[in-house]
Amino acid sequence: MGETTAGILFIGSLILVLAAVHVPLGDHMYRTFTSSKHWRAERLVYRAVGVDPDAEQSWGGYARSVLAFSVVSVLALYGLQRLQSHLMLSLGFGGVDPDVAWNTAISFVTNTNWQAYSGESTMGHLAQMAGLAVQNFVSAAVGIAVAMAFVRGLARRGTGELGNFWVDLTRAVLRVLLPIAAVAAIVLVAGGVVQNFADPHTVGTLTGGKQTITGGPMASQEVIKELGTNGGGFANANSAHPFENPTSWTNWIEILLILLIPFSLPRTFGRMVGDRRQGVAIVAVMATLALLSVVALNAAQLAHHGTVPQSVAAATEGTETRFGVANSATFAAATTLTSTGAVDSFHDSYTALGGALTMLNMMVGEVAPGGVGSGLYGMLILAIVTVFAAGLMVGRTPAYLGKRIGAREIKLASMYFLVTPMIVLVGTGVAMALDGPRESMLNAGPHGLSEVLYAFTSAGNNNGSAFAGLSVATPFYDVALGLAMAFGRFLPIVLALALAGSLARQTPVPASAGTLPTHRPQFVGMVAGVTLILVALTFFPALALGPLAEGIH
């Protein structure tokens, strides 16, 4: 079987399984976040935190809870890293340097999981499990919680209440993430992913082609990292490491886990607003953009015009031979279309166009399907922008699901989409203007700019992947990328919650003959077009100076 045929079957099987699973999983999440019953274990959590699970919050209260929980999480994770040498299961590792500990704490709490260190030689088991792995769960749960609050803003009328953050957070962990992770971890262990407490200094020992010993609870960390919760891996080689991703079918499982929840949340949205067609429209936009990206990235890697790639039928540099070029390209598309960041090949070694596409996936805002939760509310805000633009063109008052899109709403939506480009472009500009950060580039010219641009794009969009040629283990990049991750995560969340609060207070207006139908293919095409136009107008100059210039050269 040829590489292209195998790649098509690989992608086709993913589409079929996602299409089959998104309905039951979406319905399960709908029941989870609309149920009035609390599990006994959940009540214990509420009692420990000291909150009333039946009391709802305004958008301001919800936002303050998100920020308070995140600040406490950053401080706890920072302290755990700094004090590592004095704690059990440290494996003899010393405390993490202050700038790296700051960067890592921000990274995992913001659901980015950017790594400026080698996991197997820096973190002991306690820091990996009680710190990083816990944040893999709860930071993803924060995104789901904010998405549910935003959907309630669209579904409710005449109220300022968006739900209870602590209830949403707890249910997302206990009823959604933990059950999937438990099952998927067993599947990965069956596929050869190692789960033990051996010393990580023994990583890499092979006997007769078989795995003999490695370090750390890899299976559990691998599955929770792939659940759309970003790419911080136990091993520095991430999902290209044979102990984290041994075979082609485990590679398929990991891509499925990356896409599973983000593609199922639109179904939850449709059920919550009382119109399943709306959910179908949103998932259709996500699927359209995702399929375009996957096809384009595979084409860029399989049909590159270079002499060497043509001689071997693909651009194989930086690609793990266990997976092949096509499946690696599909993984790269999935990980950058979502806020996952796990990699099974080096994006820095991709063709110029292939590298540009991985950046473009993140620059779109990671909405196709995006991260767990963040992809849904990002796409819904894009739908609101689309409705507003369409209303201006036909002279009608724009409305989405019966909610008017007025001056306040469009200002909040506009600020939401301006935050990340400002972080990415300003951060890249500052880094390129200073001598020290420029010395971290492995390459000069357009590819060097691409390395820096990719780093800030990944941090600002809370993705976590990187162009491996850039050395970011410096105080400047630790601090600058940490700030990019923090502002790129929490400013959009606050703006999204403020917009949800404004929508929830409205009384829906009845649909009329002039109301734009938001469940038809026409609307799907309009939202996809608006998404691509916003990105093209914002980031094209930077892409032209980096990967596109490299491709022409």
Secondary structure, DSSP 8 states (H G I E B T S, - for coil): --HHHHHHHHHHHHHHHHHHHHHHHHHHHHHHHH-----HHHHHHHHHHT--TT---BHHHHHHHHHHHHHHHHHHHHHHHHTGGGSTT-TT-----HHHHHHHHHHHHTT----SS-HHHH--HHIIIIIIIHHHHHHHHHHHHHHHHHHHHHH--S--B---HHHHHHHIIIIIIHHHHHHHHHHHHHTT-------GGGTTEEETTEEEE--S-HHHHHHHHHSSS----SSTTGGGSTTTS-SHHHHHHHHHHHHHHHHHHHHHHHHHTT-HHHHHHHHHHHHHHHHHHHHHHHHHHHS--SHHHHHHTS--TTB-TTTHHHHHHHHHHHHHHTT----SB-GGGS-HHHHHHHHHHHHTTSTTTTSTTHHHHHHHHHHHHHHHHHHHHHT---EETTEE--HHHHHHHHHHHHHHHHHHHHHHHHHHHSHHHHTTBSS-HHHHHHHHHHHHHHHHTT-----TTB---SHHHHHHHHHHHHHHHHHHHHHHHHHHHHHHTS------TTS--SSSHHHHHHHHHHHHHHHHHHHHHHHHHTHHHHHH-
